[in-house]
């Protein structure tokens, strides 16, 4: 009798050990496009490739950059919701039509520097997380920046007002409000098509990070670099709740901490590569990228003030009207979480 009990106990123990040892959670990850440059290649991809070994979690990661999966970045939330992918490097602007809060956290003129951006993210990230969970069955793991989204032009400019009449490539509706307020023409073009559009003169200016532009060769066909921070290019990492819930609370804590640390590394790296790429773009000492000799236009205080006032009185109003139609109390929540935005003189 004792022998049978011991054997039964041993079987239970082995079964439990086998479950812990072999119940591996497979996670299909879709990252940023490889064409976006240094953050994708130097931080994001290595982070995911080493995630299992660095955390000791029972996970198996398959990481693919966006262009490898065969669908547009505007469908990322849909793909999470229907279970086609488990975890995504979410492109906020591109998915803001179905979830406007993603645009709200990085309205043009809101995050004029890294410090402000960090404050906005701290105040608003749980709003994004709650909306992701309730509407898309997904959880926010982190928010991080590509870095200041700045302007490259193939015609001379000395201030924002000089783009009047220009055709300006934008990545989303937030910049559309700014561009139209300057009597310029907003143009929507996929990122990978911008270089050719600049080459043939289809557009006069385009907006992206200093590093991404250098990586993609935009300075080949532009003459002026205007490093006013229009947005911070915020993006995030988001996981399906169904996948998240396959991990124990302890494992979830470990995974979340890993993403928080990675996000902090990206915030720091984004500052570094912004400065380094700006130097490369304008003919200064170049240690990260390709050296060009664009004219460096120093942003004026008038332009910075104009940018902030346009955000408060035009960009925010347009965004809040659209957001309130999709998400109840959206604009009220924004004001409650970010009162410092509207209290600034």
N, C-alpha and C positions, 0 to 999 in steps of 0.2 A: 504494500500500500504506500509506504514511504517512498519507495523507488518510483512508483507511478506519479506521485505528487511532484517529486523532484524533476522527473522527465517533463511533465506538463509545464512546470515553472520554467524549465530551461527553454522549452519551445516558445513560450510566451516572451521570454527575455530575448531570444534570438529574433523572433518576429518583430519585436519592438525595435531592436537594434537595426534590423534590416530596413524598417520603414524610415528610421532617422537617417540611415546611411544612404539609401538609394532613392528616396522620394525627392528627386531633383526637380526644381522648378525651372522649366525652360522659359526664357524670356526673349521674345522677338523684339529687337530694338531698331527703330528707324531714326537715324541721326540727321544732322544738318547736311546740306549739299556740300560736297567736297570743294566746290568752287568758291565757297565763302571764306576759305583760307585757314589762317593759323589756329584759330580756336578749335575748329573742327579737327584739323590734322594733328595739332600738338597737345591738345588737352582732352577734347571729347572722345575721340576714338581710343586713345590709350587708356582713358578712365574706364570705358566699358570693357575693353579687352582684358584689363586686369581686375575687374570688379569682383569676380568670384574668388580669385586667389587672395586678393587684398583684404576682403571682408571675412573669408572663411564660411560664407553662406552657401547653402545647398542650392545653387543656381547655375544654370547654363545659359550664357549670353550668346546670341547671334546678332552682331552689330552690322548694319548696312547703312551707308549714307543714302540720302533721299533719292538721288538719281538712280540708285540701283534697284528700287522697288517698283518703279513703273506707274506711279500715280502722283498727282499734283499735291503740293503742300497745303492747298486749301481744303483737302479732305482728311487732314490728320485727326481731327476730333471724331469724325464719322468712322474712321478706321479703328480708333480706340473703342468707340461705343459698340461696334458690331463684332469686335474681337479679332479683327484681321491682324492687328499688331498688339503687343503687350505694353510697350513703353516707347515714347516718342520724344524727340527733341523738338518741342512745339514751337512753331513759328507764329508769334503772337499776332502780328499784323495780318498775316495771310488767313488766319482763322477767326478774325474779329467780327466777320459778318454774321456768324452764328453765335458768337460769344463776345459781345461788345466790351465786357470788362477787360479783355486782353488788350484792347486799344487804350482804354481809360488809364491804365497804369503807365502809359508812355505817350500821352498826347504831345503833339508838336508844341514845344515851348514849356512843357511841364518840367522835364528833367534837364535843366540847363548845365548840370555838372554831375559828377559821380556822387558827391555827397548828397545832393538832393535826391538823386535816383535811389540811393540806399534807403533814405528816409521814406520815400514813397512806397518802395517795396515792403519795408517792414510794416507800414501802416495798412497796406491793401492786399497783401498776399493771401491772407486767410479768406478774404472775400472771393478771390479767384478760386481758391481751393474748395470752398463750400459750393460754388456754382458748378465747378467741374464734377464734384461728387453727385450733386442732385440732378444734373441735367445730362451728364455724359458718362456716368459710372467710372470716373477716373479720379486720381488723387495727384495733387501738385507735390512734387518733390523738391523743386528749387526754381528760382528765377535768377537769371544772370544776363549781363549785357554783351553785345558784340562791341560796344563802345560808341562814342559820339557819332551820330549819323550826320555827315557834313556834305558840303556841296562841291562838285567838280564841274567846271564849265569850259566850253570850247570857245567862248567869247569873253572879252574883258568885262570884269565886274569889280566894283569897289565897295558895294554894300548890297544888302538884300533888295533894295528898291531898284537896283540896276537890272534885275531879271524881268522887269516889265516887258511883256510881249514875247518872252522866251518860252520855249517848250521844255518843260522840266519833268524828267522821269521821277515818279514817286512810287513808293511801295505800298501806300495805303491811304484811306480817306482822311486821316488826321493831317497829313501833309497837304492834302488837296485844299483844305480850308486856308492854310497858310499861303499856298501858291496862288490861289484865286484872289486872295485879299491883296496880293501884290500885282494884280492884273497880268499874271503870267498864265501859261496854259499847262495844266497838269496832264501828264501822259503816263499811262499804265503799261509797263513793259516788263516781261519776265527778266529776272536778274541776269540769266545767262545770255540774253539777247541785247543787253545794254551796250556792251563793247562795240558791237557792229552798228548799233543805232548812233553812237557817238562818232564812229568812223565816217559814216556816210552823211552825217548831219541831220538825221531824222529828229534828233533832240539836241538842245543847246546845253543843257545841264542835267546832272543826275546826282542822286543822293544815296550814299551808303557810308560805311565806316572807312576811315582812312586806310586801315590795314586791308580790308576786303578789296577796295579799289586798287591798291597797289598790287595785291596778289593777282587780281584779274586783268591788270594792264590798262585800266582806264586812263592813267596819265599819258598814255601814248597818243591819245586823241583829244586831250583837253589842255588848256593853257593856264587856267586859274583855279586855285585851291582856296576855298573859303571855309575854314574850320570853326564855324559857329555850330554849337551843339543843338541840332533841331530836335532829335530824340536820342535815346541811349541804345536803341536797337535791342530792347528787352526780349528775351525768349525764355523758355523754361523746359524742365524735364517732367514728364507726366506719365503715370503708370495706371493701367486698368485696375479698378478696385478688385475685380475677380482674381487677378494675378497677385496683387498686394495682399489679399486675404488668405492666400495659400501659405503665407509666411506667419510664423508665430509673432506675438507682440514683441518678444525680445529680438527676433530677427528683423522685424520691421524697424525697430529702433536703430539697429546697426546699419541697415540700408539707408535710412533717412539721414543718419549722421554722415555717411559716405557722400551722399549727394550734397549735403550742406557744405562739407569741406571742399568738394569739387567746385561748387558755385563760388565759394570764397576765393578759390584759386583763379577762377575765370574773371571775377571782378578785378583782382589785382593785375592779372595778365592783360586784361582789356586796357587798363590805364597805361601799362608799359608799351604795348604794341601801338596804341594810339600815338603816343609821343614819338616812338621810333619810326613809325610809318610816315608821320607828318614830316619828319626830318628827311626821310628818303624821297618823299614826293616833291620837296621844295629845294633839293640840291644841297642840303646840309649833310653832315656825316651820316652815312647810311650803314647800319648794322643789321637791319632786319627787312629784307625786301630788295626791290630794284630801285636804283637811283634815277630820279627825274629832276627836272628844273622848272616846276610849275611856279607861277607867281603866287606868293603867299599873301592873301588878303586878311589883314588883322581885323577881327570882328569889333565893331564899335559898340559903345554902351547904348547908343540909340537903337541899334539893331537888336540887341539883347532885350531891351525894354519893349520894343515893338513886338518881338517874338512872344514875350510873356503876356503882354496885353491882348494880343490876338488869340492866344490860347484861352484866356479867361473869358473873353467877350464874344468870340466867334467859334473857336474850336471846341470848347467845352459845351457851349449851347447846342451846337449841331450834334455832337456825340451824345449828350445827355438825352436829347429828344429821341434819337434812334435807340439808345440803350433802354430807356424807359418803356419803349414799345415791346421789347423782347424780354426784359428782366425787370420785374416790378420793384419800385423804389431804388432803382440803380443809381440815379443821380443824387438822391438824398443820401444814400449810403456813402457815396463818394465824398460828398461835402462833409459828412460826419467824420469819416476816417482821415480826411486830408484838409482840415480847416486851415492849416498853415499856408496852403496854396493860395487861398483867397484873401488871407489877411495881410499878405505882403503888399507894401506900398509900390 
